[in-house]
Amino acid sequence: MLVKDCFVSAPGKAILHGEHAVVHGKVALAVSLNLRTYLQLKATTTGKVCINLPNIDTFLCWGLFELKQLIPYSCARREEVKLLDPELVRRLREFIGVTNGNLDTCNMATLAFLYIYLSLFGSGELPSLTVSVWSELPTGAGLGSSAAYSVCLAAALLCASGAIHTPLKELDHTARWCQEELELINSWAFQGEMIIHGNPSGVDNAVGTWGGMLRFLAGKIIPLSKVPLLRILLTNTKVPRSTKVLVARVKDKINKFPSIMTPVLDSVDAISCTCEKVLSEMTCEPITGEHYNILEELIDINQHHLNVMGVGHPALDTLCQVTLTRGLHSKLTGAGGGGCGITLLRPETDAFVVQSTVQDLRDCGFDCWETSIGGPGVQQHSPSSVKKEVLEILN
């Protein structure tokens, strides 16, 4: 089988508004982060399949013959996306020695890669190739790092197999696939997310695939056609938290105080809808300071609501207080209880203010980056369009 080399990237995600409210049938807005995961796929003649994960200092190889023995007779053809094949998952878990159910980052990455690889190529001759993946996203921080990884795997392996075309033309720096092919990428990425997380919502891999902003309501994910590119600070408090525990905490509070909490959820829903309206206006008319004033007010109101819902944390309060002293507005993103927060930067925000704020937050023991939200989803790159340091790591 002729396998084509491929270089792709996919973004992480942040929840702009609607954390936890989506569980109760309310609107959530998820946006792409301009922190990306990069994947390089190279065809080889080694007779092996290898995966290189510099973020976790892992390099693994398997012979084609031993991998061929793992494929169930029921393995789907590459153009089909069926329900997760439990027999193939079981065989792969035995193969890598994780039958007890405990998966670390390396095992999850390995399982997702081998599952998509064998599902796409298993009905024919297995190709020899090496996949190298490196991410700007911290793992386990609620920023969609696993979904960005799964989206990259799906796009590169589908492209290498010929199931989707190669959109990059000569002299292009980057290129994206058509809608139908993006849907196929998203479907296979969701398979990878199911292996890693069990029962994901599908929001993270959808953001990684389409980028920009997505509206999530009652299980339906709707990409918004246009969103402005907004500068932000992204801060990782490095406080560990359990999404499962935090979701249960919110449900308990709603059950205990329904007459109090239901209006809070309705208000969060209204915040998401108002934010969506403002961002839509910013794409079709001149952006004004008033647009940013409204976004900042919505950020403050949403953060107070999240504290009322019981998913705040002293570290997140510190983040909000530190940035507010510089005239900047922040809120948590994701499940809360620690994790990450985002700070909106206005176009006129002075570079000194940004640098000073980043240093203030790092002095608190946090990790902090300046980045943007609303950027493109999965795309194919020419090597010349990729940052030199990324190429050096992957090679």
MIDRENSE-580797 format. One record per residue (C-alpha): residue number from 1; chain; residue in one letter; x, y, z. Coordinates in Angstrom, 3 decimals, padded with zeros to 6 digits. Example, Ala and Ser with C-alpha at 12.3 -4.5 7.8 and 13.67 -1.06 7.14 Angstrom:
// MIDRENSE-580797
{1; 'A'; 'a'; {012.300; -004.500; 007.800}} {2; 'A'; 's'; {013.670; -001.060; 007.140}} 
//
This chain:
// MIDRENSE-580797
{1; 'A'; 'm'; {000.000; 000.000; 000.000}} {2; 'A'; 'l'; {001.282; 003.445; -000.970}} {3; 'A'; 'v'; {001.170; 005.663; 002.117}} {4; 'A'; 'k'; {001.488; 009.433; 001.790}} {5; 'A'; 'd'; {003.503; 011.501; 004.250}} {6; 'A'; 'c'; {001.395; 013.992; 006.152}} {7; 'A'; 'f'; {001.934; 016.872; 008.580}} {8; 'A'; 'v'; {-001.138; 018.077; 010.494}} {9; 'A'; 's'; {-002.101; 020.089; 013.575}} {10; 'A'; 'a'; {-005.234; 020.577; 015.669}} {11; 'A'; 'p'; {-006.096; 023.118; 018.387}} {12; 'A'; 'g'; {-007.016; 022.674; 022.026}} {13; 'A'; 'k'; {-010.255; 024.044; 023.430}} {14; 'A'; 'a'; {-011.625; 026.265; 026.154}} {15; 'A'; 'i'; {-015.191; 026.706; 027.386}} {16; 'A'; 'l'; {-016.019; 030.380; 026.998}} {17; 'A'; 'h'; {-019.355; 030.201; 028.817}} {18; 'A'; 'g'; {-021.716; 027.458; 029.969}} {19; 'A'; 'e'; {-019.559; 025.190; 032.135}} {20; 'A'; 'h'; {-021.790; 022.598; 033.816}} {21; 'A'; 'a'; {-024.970; 024.262; 032.537}} {22; 'A'; 'v'; {-024.825; 022.086; 029.423}} {23; 'A'; 'v'; {-025.500; 019.018; 031.604}} {24; 'A'; 'h'; {-028.882; 020.563; 032.343}} {25; 'A'; 'g'; {-029.937; 021.387; 028.786}} {26; 'A'; 'k'; {-028.415; 024.872; 028.583}} {27; 'A'; 'v'; {-026.183; 026.471; 025.958}} {28; 'A'; 'a'; {-022.400; 026.206; 026.206}} {29; 'A'; 'l'; {-019.885; 027.961; 023.967}} {30; 'A'; 'a'; {-016.625; 026.145; 023.280}} {31; 'A'; 'v'; {-013.769; 027.879; 021.454}} {32; 'A'; 's'; {-010.512; 026.736; 019.892}} {33; 'A'; 'l'; {-007.217; 027.684; 021.504}} {34; 'A'; 'n'; {-004.247; 028.734; 019.438}} {35; 'A'; 'l'; {-002.167; 026.174; 021.306}} {36; 'A'; 'r'; {-001.850; 023.220; 018.984}} {37; 'A'; 't'; {-000.910; 019.585; 018.763}} {38; 'A'; 'y'; {001.361; 018.723; 015.823}} {39; 'A'; 'l'; {001.639; 015.330; 014.126}} {40; 'A'; 'q'; {004.124; 014.212; 011.501}} {41; 'A'; 'l'; {003.477; 010.943; 009.640}} {42; 'A'; 'k'; {006.245; 009.432; 007.559}} {43; 'A'; 'a'; {006.088; 006.330; 005.392}} {44; 'A'; 't'; {009.001; 003.938; 006.055}} {45; 'A'; 't'; {010.359; 000.621; 004.800}} {46; 'A'; 't'; {011.269; -000.777; 008.215}} {47; 'A'; 'g'; {008.448; -003.319; 008.428}} {48; 'A'; 'k'; {007.378; -001.632; 011.656}} {49; 'A'; 'v'; {004.846; 000.852; 012.974}} {50; 'A'; 'c'; {006.313; 003.380; 015.400}} {51; 'A'; 'i'; {004.942; 006.218; 017.489}} {52; 'A'; 'n'; {007.112; 008.962; 018.951}} {53; 'A'; 'l'; {005.664; 011.066; 021.816}} {54; 'A'; 'p'; {008.314; 013.594; 022.951}} {55; 'A'; 'n'; {005.952; 015.224; 025.494}} {56; 'A'; 'i'; {006.032; 012.046; 027.599}} {57; 'A'; 'd'; {009.451; 010.819; 026.453}} {58; 'A'; 't'; {008.020; 007.738; 024.723}} {59; 'A'; 'f'; {009.047; 005.920; 021.544}} {60; 'A'; 'l'; {007.316; 002.607; 020.736}} {61; 'A'; 'c'; {007.577; 000.229; 017.771}} {62; 'A'; 'w'; {005.706; -002.913; 016.721}} {63; 'A'; 'g'; {006.249; -005.380; 013.884}} {64; 'A'; 'l'; {003.590; -005.498; 011.173}} {65; 'A'; 'f'; {003.122; -009.247; 011.589}} {66; 'A'; 'e'; {002.328; -009.053; 015.304}} {67; 'A'; 'l'; {-000.134; -006.208; 014.727}} {68; 'A'; 'k'; {-001.904; -008.136; 011.957}} {69; 'A'; 'q'; {-002.733; -010.899; 014.459}} {70; 'A'; 'l'; {-004.756; -008.426; 016.541}} {71; 'A'; 'i'; {-007.314; -007.593; 013.872}} {72; 'A'; 'p'; {-010.759; -009.205; 014.424}} {73; 'A'; 'y'; {-012.495; -010.610; 011.370}} {74; 'A'; 's'; {-015.209; -007.989; 011.892}} {75; 'A'; 'c'; {-012.832; -005.049; 011.420}} {76; 'A'; 'a'; {-014.569; -002.205; 009.536}} {77; 'A'; 'r'; {-013.543; -001.016; 006.105}} {78; 'A'; 'r'; {-011.678; 002.260; 006.221}} {79; 'A'; 'e'; {-014.478; 004.383; 004.734}} {80; 'A'; 'e'; {-016.892; 003.263; 007.448}} {81; 'A'; 'v'; {-017.167; 004.539; 010.996}} {82; 'A'; 'k'; {-019.027; 002.065; 013.153}} {83; 'A'; 'l'; {-019.583; 001.822; 016.874}} {84; 'A'; 'l'; {-016.407; 001.230; 018.833}} {85; 'A'; 'd'; {-015.276; -002.365; 018.203}} {86; 'A'; 'p'; {-015.078; -003.889; 021.712}} {87; 'A'; 'e'; {-013.225; -006.978; 020.482}} {88; 'A'; 'l'; {-010.439; -004.931; 018.921}} {89; 'A'; 'v'; {-010.239; -002.747; 022.047}} {90; 'A'; 'r'; {-010.008; -005.859; 024.229}} {91; 'A'; 'r'; {-007.214; -007.350; 022.106}} {92; 'A'; 'l'; {-005.278; -004.088; 022.123}} {93; 'A'; 'r'; {-005.587; -003.724; 025.896}} {94; 'A'; 'e'; {-004.196; -007.230; 026.315}} {95; 'A'; 'f'; {-001.469; -006.479; 023.789}} {96; 'A'; 'i'; {-000.154; -003.460; 025.671}} {97; 'A'; 'g'; {-000.818; -004.988; 029.108}} {98; 'A'; 'v'; {-003.588; -002.792; 030.556}} {99; 'A'; 't'; {-006.396; -005.285; 031.162}} {100; 'A'; 'n'; {-006.960; -003.959; 034.710}} {101; 'A'; 'g'; {-008.534; -000.758; 033.387}} {102; 'A'; 'n'; {-005.855; 001.657; 034.616}} {103; 'A'; 'l'; {-004.611; 003.801; 031.756}} {104; 'A'; 'd'; {-001.830; 006.359; 032.039}} {105; 'A'; 't'; {-001.173; 008.996; 029.367}} {106; 'A'; 'c'; {001.161; 006.727; 027.414}} {107; 'A'; 'n'; {-001.269; 003.801; 027.400}} {108; 'A'; 'm'; {-004.207; 005.976; 026.341}} {109; 'A'; 'a'; {-002.192; 007.503; 023.499}} {110; 'A'; 't'; {-001.010; 004.064; 022.387}} {111; 'A'; 'l'; {-004.481; 002.505; 022.461}} {112; 'A'; 'a'; {-006.047; 005.338; 020.455}} {113; 'A'; 'f'; {-003.285; 005.241; 017.845}} {114; 'A'; 'l'; {-003.320; 001.477; 017.351}} {115; 'A'; 'y'; {-007.119; 001.336; 017.253}} {116; 'A'; 'i'; {-007.459; 003.966; 014.509}} {117; 'A'; 'y'; {-004.462; 002.591; 012.579}} {118; 'A'; 'l'; {-005.730; -001.013; 012.580}} {119; 'A'; 's'; {-009.320; 000.017; 011.885}} {120; 'A'; 'l'; {-008.342; 002.047; 008.827}} {121; 'A'; 'f'; {-005.714; -000.282; 007.367}} {122; 'A'; 'g'; {-006.748; -003.650; 008.820}} {123; 'A'; 's'; {-008.796; -004.832; 005.845}} {124; 'A'; 'g'; {-005.685; -004.794; 003.633}} {125; 'A'; 'e'; {-001.934; -004.689; 003.845}} {126; 'A'; 'l'; {-000.630; -002.864; 006.919}} {127; 'A'; 'p'; {001.736; -000.046; 005.954}} {128; 'A'; 's'; {005.042; 000.650; 007.633}} {129; 'A'; 'l'; {005.115; 004.158; 009.082}} {130; 'A'; 't'; {006.292; 006.388; 011.921}} {131; 'A'; 'v'; {004.040; 008.905; 013.640}} {132; 'A'; 's'; {005.555; 011.682; 015.787}} {133; 'A'; 'v'; {003.294; 013.859; 017.952}} {134; 'A'; 'w'; {004.135; 016.917; 020.039}} {135; 'A'; 's'; {001.737; 019.276; 021.766}} {136; 'A'; 'e'; {001.826; 022.818; 023.117}} {137; 'A'; 'l'; {-001.087; 021.819; 025.362}} {138; 'A'; 'p'; {-000.555; 020.610; 028.929}} {139; 'A'; 't'; {-002.186; 017.236; 029.565}} {140; 'A'; 'g'; {-004.908; 016.765; 032.161}} {141; 'A'; 'a'; {-005.683; 020.495; 032.350}} {142; 'A'; 'g'; {-009.121; 020.415; 030.705}} {143; 'A'; 'l'; {-007.860; 021.996; 027.484}} {144; 'A'; 'g'; {-008.751; 019.168; 025.107}} {145; 'A'; 's'; {-005.225; 017.811; 024.663}} {146; 'A'; 's'; {-006.444; 014.232; 024.120}} {147; 'A'; 'a'; {-009.019; 015.389; 021.565}} {148; 'A'; 'a'; {-006.435; 017.416; 019.630}} {149; 'A'; 'y'; {-004.278; 014.273; 019.590}} {150; 'A'; 's'; {-007.182; 012.112; 018.363}} {151; 'A'; 'v'; {-008.093; 014.640; 015.663}} {152; 'A'; 'c'; {-004.494; 014.707; 014.413}} {153; 'A'; 'l'; {-004.348; 010.901; 014.355}} {154; 'A'; 'a'; {-007.627; 010.647; 012.455}} {155; 'A'; 'a'; {-006.702; 013.304; 009.887}} {156; 'A'; 'a'; {-003.201; 011.987; 009.217}} {157; 'A'; 'l'; {-004.141; 008.293; 009.027}} {158; 'A'; 'l'; {-007.227; 008.961; 006.877}} {159; 'A'; 'c'; {-005.086; 011.074; 004.563}} {160; 'A'; 'a'; {-002.303; 008.484; 004.452}} {161; 'A'; 's'; {-004.796; 005.724; 003.650}} {162; 'A'; 'g'; {-006.396; 007.675; 000.812}} {163; 'A'; 'a'; {-009.814; 007.786; 002.535}} {164; 'A'; 'i'; {-009.628; 011.591; 002.308}} {165; 'A'; 'h'; {-007.675; 013.664; -000.162}} {166; 'A'; 't'; {-004.531; 015.685; 000.477}} {167; 'A'; 'p'; {-005.742; 019.311; 000.489}} {168; 'A'; 'l'; {-002.272; 020.877; 000.476}} {169; 'A'; 'k'; {-001.307; 022.095; -002.996}} {170; 'A'; 'e'; {002.106; 023.081; -004.240}} {171; 'A'; 'l'; {003.193; 026.447; -002.773}} {172; 'A'; 'd'; {000.460; 026.250; -000.077}} {173; 'A'; 'h'; {001.554; 026.712; 003.514}} {174; 'A'; 't'; {-001.585; 025.285; 005.134}} {175; 'A'; 'a'; {-004.823; 023.797; 003.858}} {176; 'A'; 'r'; {-008.071; 022.387; 005.226}} {177; 'A'; 'w'; {-010.387; 019.594; 004.150}} {178; 'A'; 'c'; {-013.934; 019.963; 002.817}} {179; 'A'; 'q'; {-016.959; 019.656; 005.100}} {180; 'A'; 'e'; {-017.655; 016.007; 004.287}} {181; 'A'; 'e'; {-014.058; 015.013; 004.998}} {182; 'A'; 'l'; {-014.003; 017.040; 008.222}} {183; 'A'; 'e'; {-017.057; 015.100; 009.362}} {184; 'A'; 'l'; {-015.190; 011.845; 008.701}} {185; 'A'; 'i'; {-012.146; 013.126; 010.610}} {186; 'A'; 'n'; {-014.382; 014.141; 013.510}} {187; 'A'; 's'; {-016.090; 010.728; 013.589}} {188; 'A'; 'w'; {-012.798; 008.843; 013.818}} {189; 'A'; 'a'; {-011.442; 011.331; 016.365}} {190; 'A'; 'f'; {-014.514; 010.650; 018.504}} {191; 'A'; 'q'; {-013.589; 006.949; 018.403}} {192; 'A'; 'g'; {-010.187; 007.867; 019.823}} {193; 'A'; 'e'; {-011.847; 009.996; 022.523}} {194; 'A'; 'm'; {-014.137; 007.085; 023.464}} {195; 'A'; 'i'; {-011.096; 004.871; 023.991}} {196; 'A'; 'i'; {-009.425; 007.517; 026.152}} {197; 'A'; 'h'; {-012.423; 008.849; 028.106}} {198; 'A'; 'g'; {-015.149; 006.211; 027.811}} {199; 'A'; 'n'; {-018.162; 008.505; 027.358}} {200; 'A'; 'p'; {-017.057; 011.895; 025.980}} {201; 'A'; 's'; {-019.489; 014.627; 024.946}} {202; 'A'; 'g'; {-017.898; 015.055; 021.517}} {203; 'A'; 'v'; {-017.354; 018.791; 022.076}} {204; 'A'; 'd'; {-013.562; 018.605; 022.376}} {205; 'A'; 'n'; {-012.956; 016.658; 019.157}} {206; 'A'; 'a'; {-015.486; 018.863; 017.313}} {207; 'A'; 'v'; {-013.580; 022.006; 018.350}} {208; 'A'; 'g'; {-010.318; 020.349; 017.283}} {209; 'A'; 't'; {-011.832; 019.498; 013.909}} {210; 'A'; 'w'; {-013.694; 022.694; 013.012}} {211; 'A'; 'g'; {-011.962; 025.277; 015.199}} {212; 'A'; 'g'; {-013.513; 028.676; 015.806}} {213; 'A'; 'm'; {-016.477; 028.492; 018.165}} {214; 'A'; 'l'; {-019.114; 025.817; 018.669}} {215; 'A'; 'r'; {-022.535; 026.023; 020.256}} {216; 'A'; 'f'; {-023.403; 022.966; 022.320}} {217; 'A'; 'l'; {-027.034; 022.383; 023.344}} {218; 'A'; 'a'; {-028.864; 019.177; 024.256}} {219; 'A'; 'g'; {-026.203; 017.011; 022.643}} {220; 'A'; 'k'; {-026.215; 018.968; 019.372}} {221; 'A'; 'i'; {-022.967; 020.637; 018.285}} {222; 'A'; 'i'; {-023.259; 023.566; 015.865}} {223; 'A'; 'p'; {-020.097; 025.225; 014.499}} {224; 'A'; 'l'; {-020.533; 028.999; 014.226}} {225; 'A'; 's'; {-019.563; 030.271; 010.798}} {226; 'A'; 'k'; {-017.566; 033.320; 011.868}} {227; 'A'; 'v'; {-015.965; 034.377; 015.140}} {228; 'A'; 'p'; {-013.405; 037.081; 015.878}} {229; 'A'; 'l'; {-009.889; 036.109; 016.907}} {230; 'A'; 'l'; {-009.559; 037.225; 020.536}} {231; 'A'; 'r'; {-006.328; 037.590; 022.504}} {232; 'A'; 'i'; {-006.286; 035.939; 025.910}} {233; 'A'; 'l'; {-004.029; 034.860; 028.707}} {234; 'A'; 'l'; {-004.409; 031.191; 029.511}} {235; 'A'; 't'; {-003.483; 030.277; 033.076}} {236; 'A'; 'n'; {-003.068; 026.800; 034.518}} {237; 'A'; 't'; {-003.396; 026.948; 038.306}} {238; 'A'; 'k'; {-001.964; 023.412; 038.410}} {239; 'A'; 'v'; {-004.588; 022.527; 041.048}} {240; 'A'; 'p'; {-005.795; 018.977; 040.238}} {241; 'A'; 'r'; {-009.532; 018.384; 040.050}} {242; 'A'; 's'; {-012.028; 015.669; 039.143}} {243; 'A'; 't'; {-014.648; 016.585; 036.533}} {244; 'A'; 'k'; {-016.844; 013.736; 037.765}} {245; 'A'; 'v'; {-016.778; 015.025; 041.356}} {246; 'A'; 'l'; {-017.467; 018.622; 040.307}} {247; 'A'; 'v'; {-020.399; 017.663; 038.074}} {248; 'A'; 'a'; {-021.867; 015.642; 040.955}} {249; 'A'; 'r'; {-021.401; 018.622; 043.284}} {250; 'A'; 'v'; {-023.413; 020.881; 040.978}} {251; 'A'; 'k'; {-026.181; 018.280; 040.640}} {252; 'A'; 'd'; {-026.375; 017.897; 044.413}} {253; 'A'; 'k'; {-026.718; 021.658; 044.874}} {254; 'A'; 'i'; {-029.462; 021.832; 042.246}} {255; 'A'; 'n'; {-031.361; 018.995; 043.945}} {256; 'A'; 'k'; {-030.986; 020.658; 047.353}} {257; 'A'; 'f'; {-031.885; 024.212; 046.269}} {258; 'A'; 'p'; {-033.859; 023.898; 042.994}} {259; 'A'; 's'; {-035.658; 027.255; 043.347}} {260; 'A'; 'i'; {-032.285; 029.001; 043.801}} {261; 'A'; 'm'; {-030.106; 027.089; 041.345}} {262; 'A'; 't'; {-032.523; 026.863; 038.412}} {263; 'A'; 'p'; {-032.488; 030.656; 037.891}} {264; 'A'; 'v'; {-028.667; 030.556; 038.124}} {265; 'A'; 'l'; {-028.547; 028.006; 035.293}} {266; 'A'; 'd'; {-031.033; 030.070; 033.283}} {267; 'A'; 's'; {-028.788; 033.111; 033.784}} {268; 'A'; 'v'; {-025.690; 031.192; 032.603}} {269; 'A'; 'd'; {-027.682; 030.133; 029.533}} {270; 'A'; 'a'; {-028.545; 033.791; 028.866}} {271; 'A'; 'i'; {-024.870; 034.751; 029.303}} {272; 'A'; 's'; {-023.862; 032.204; 026.639}} {273; 'A'; 'c'; {-026.536; 033.444; 024.231}} {274; 'A'; 't'; {-025.628; 037.107; 024.800}} {275; 'A'; 'c'; {-021.933; 036.348; 024.302}} {276; 'A'; 'e'; {-022.706; 034.523; 021.060}} {277; 'A'; 'k'; {-024.691; 037.548; 019.831}} {278; 'A'; 'v'; {-021.883; 039.986; 020.672}} {279; 'A'; 'l'; {-019.216; 037.841; 019.005}} {280; 'A'; 's'; {-021.406; 037.541; 015.915}} {281; 'A'; 'e'; {-021.748; 041.335; 015.785}} {282; 'A'; 'm'; {-017.957; 041.669; 016.008}} {283; 'A'; 't'; {-017.565; 039.731; 012.745}} {284; 'A'; 'c'; {-019.964; 041.824; 010.676}} {285; 'A'; 'e'; {-019.462; 045.385; 011.944}} {286; 'A'; 'p'; {-016.550; 047.489; 013.208}} {287; 'A'; 'i'; {-015.328; 046.240; 016.586}} {288; 'A'; 't'; {-015.720; 048.856; 019.298}} {289; 'A'; 'g'; {-014.673; 049.234; 022.904}} {290; 'A'; 'e'; {-018.290; 048.615; 023.890}} {291; 'A'; 'h'; {-018.086; 045.077; 022.505}} {292; 'A'; 'y'; {-015.165; 044.396; 024.832}} {293; 'A'; 'n'; {-016.946; 046.107; 027.738}} {294; 'A'; 'i'; {-019.870; 043.698; 027.373}} {295; 'A'; 'l'; {-017.595; 040.655; 027.057}} {296; 'A'; 'e'; {-015.746; 041.683; 030.242}} {297; 'A'; 'e'; {-019.017; 042.118; 032.138}} {298; 'A'; 'l'; {-020.219; 038.697; 030.974}} {299; 'A'; 'i'; {-016.942; 037.136; 032.108}} {300; 'A'; 'd'; {-017.329; 038.650; 035.592}} {301; 'A'; 'i'; {-020.980; 037.635; 035.930}} {302; 'A'; 'n'; {-020.275; 034.092; 034.730}} {303; 'A'; 'q'; {-017.396; 033.664; 037.174}} {304; 'A'; 'h'; {-019.616; 034.748; 040.094}} {305; 'A'; 'h'; {-022.273; 032.253; 038.968}} {306; 'A'; 'l'; {-019.697; 029.468; 038.830}} {307; 'A'; 'n'; {-018.692; 030.231; 042.406}} {308; 'A'; 'v'; {-022.380; 030.067; 043.399}} {309; 'A'; 'm'; {-022.580; 026.669; 041.677}} {310; 'A'; 'g'; {-019.730; 025.442; 043.891}} {311; 'A'; 'v'; {-017.031; 024.922; 041.275}} {312; 'A'; 'g'; {-014.734; 027.791; 042.227}} {313; 'A'; 'h'; {-011.422; 027.444; 044.040}} {314; 'A'; 'p'; {-009.138; 029.828; 046.009}} {315; 'A'; 'a'; {-006.516; 029.510; 043.251}} {316; 'A'; 'l'; {-009.063; 030.690; 040.681}} {317; 'A'; 'd'; {-010.076; 033.559; 042.993}} {318; 'A'; 't'; {-006.405; 034.539; 043.144}} {319; 'A'; 'l'; {-006.207; 034.466; 039.349}} {320; 'A'; 'c'; {-009.211; 036.802; 039.072}} {321; 'A'; 'q'; {-007.893; 039.181; 041.753}} {322; 'A'; 'v'; {-004.377; 039.374; 040.279}} {323; 'A'; 't'; {-005.612; 040.160; 036.776}} {324; 'A'; 'l'; {-008.247; 042.626; 037.993}} {325; 'A'; 't'; {-005.529; 044.741; 039.630}} {326; 'A'; 'r'; {-004.204; 045.201; 036.072}} {327; 'A'; 'g'; {-007.677; 046.048; 034.735}} {328; 'A'; 'l'; {-008.165; 042.592; 033.165}} {329; 'A'; 'h'; {-011.107; 040.220; 033.559}} {330; 'A'; 's'; {-010.841; 036.453; 034.102}} {331; 'A'; 'k'; {-012.937; 033.352; 034.602}} {332; 'A'; 'l'; {-012.391; 029.632; 034.929}} {333; 'A'; 't'; {-012.691; 027.352; 031.923}} {334; 'A'; 'g'; {-013.705; 023.719; 032.054}} {335; 'A'; 'a'; {-014.925; 021.879; 035.131}} {336; 'A'; 'g'; {-013.480; 024.324; 037.665}} {337; 'A'; 'g'; {-012.292; 023.344; 041.130}} {338; 'A'; 'g'; {-008.803; 024.368; 040.009}} {339; 'A'; 'g'; {-007.573; 023.701; 036.508}} {340; 'A'; 'c'; {-007.404; 026.599; 034.052}} {341; 'A'; 'g'; {-008.720; 030.110; 033.622}} {342; 'A'; 'i'; {-008.822; 032.576; 030.731}} {343; 'A'; 't'; {-008.217; 036.333; 030.817}} {344; 'A'; 'l'; {-009.512; 038.559; 028.019}} {345; 'A'; 'l'; {-007.012; 040.995; 026.490}} {346; 'A'; 'r'; {-008.300; 044.054; 024.676}} {347; 'A'; 'p'; {-006.593; 045.148; 021.410}} {348; 'A'; 'e'; {-005.223; 048.233; 023.145}} {349; 'A'; 't'; {-003.878; 046.367; 026.186}} {350; 'A'; 'd'; {-000.270; 047.515; 026.598}} {351; 'A'; 'a'; {002.479; 044.910; 026.180}} {352; 'A'; 'f'; {003.944; 045.935; 029.545}} {353; 'A'; 'v'; {000.625; 045.210; 031.258}} {354; 'A'; 'v'; {000.481; 041.775; 029.620}} {355; 'A'; 'q'; {004.064; 040.903; 030.549}} {356; 'A'; 's'; {003.603; 042.154; 034.108}} {357; 'A'; 't'; {000.394; 040.170; 034.537}} {358; 'A'; 'v'; {002.016; 036.995; 033.237}} {359; 'A'; 'q'; {004.871; 037.461; 035.700}} {360; 'A'; 'd'; {002.435; 038.155; 038.576}} {361; 'A'; 'l'; {000.610; 034.904; 037.816}} {362; 'A'; 'r'; {003.830; 032.927; 037.529}} {363; 'A'; 'd'; {004.880; 034.350; 040.896}} {364; 'A'; 'c'; {001.705; 032.745; 042.277}} {365; 'A'; 'g'; {003.020; 029.373; 041.091}} {366; 'A'; 'f'; {000.806; 029.232; 038.009}} {367; 'A'; 'd'; {001.733; 028.524; 034.378}} {368; 'A'; 'c'; {000.622; 031.294; 032.028}} {369; 'A'; 'w'; {000.730; 031.865; 028.265}} {370; 'A'; 'e'; {-000.491; 034.572; 025.934}} {371; 'A'; 't'; {-002.456; 033.012; 023.101}} {372; 'A'; 's'; {-005.715; 033.523; 021.204}} {373; 'A'; 'i'; {-009.092; 031.867; 020.776}} {374; 'A'; 'g'; {-011.168; 031.370; 017.662}} {375; 'A'; 'g'; {-008.421; 030.057; 015.385}} {376; 'A'; 'p'; {-008.674; 027.343; 012.695}} {377; 'A'; 'g'; {-009.376; 023.683; 013.346}} {378; 'A'; 'v'; {-007.410; 020.744; 011.986}} {379; 'A'; 'q'; {-005.214; 021.612; 009.034}} {380; 'A'; 'q'; {-002.447; 020.158; 006.919}} {381; 'A'; 'h'; {000.896; 021.947; 006.867}} {382; 'A'; 's'; {003.865; 022.199; 004.594}} {383; 'A'; 'p'; {007.003; 021.666; 006.724}} {384; 'A'; 's'; {008.090; 025.231; 005.927}} {385; 'A'; 's'; {004.964; 026.597; 007.676}} {386; 'A'; 'v'; {005.726; 024.854; 010.982}} {387; 'A'; 'k'; {007.779; 026.545; 013.674}} {388; 'A'; 'k'; {011.422; 025.514; 013.591}} {389; 'A'; 'e'; {011.424; 024.341; 017.205}} {390; 'A'; 'v'; {008.438; 022.055; 016.542}} {391; 'A'; 'l'; {010.195; 020.446; 013.583}} {392; 'A'; 'e'; {013.332; 019.915; 015.643}} {393; 'A'; 'i'; {011.347; 018.153; 018.386}} {394; 'A'; 'l'; {009.442; 015.913; 015.988}} {395; 'A'; 'n'; {012.553; 014.979; 014.032}} 
//
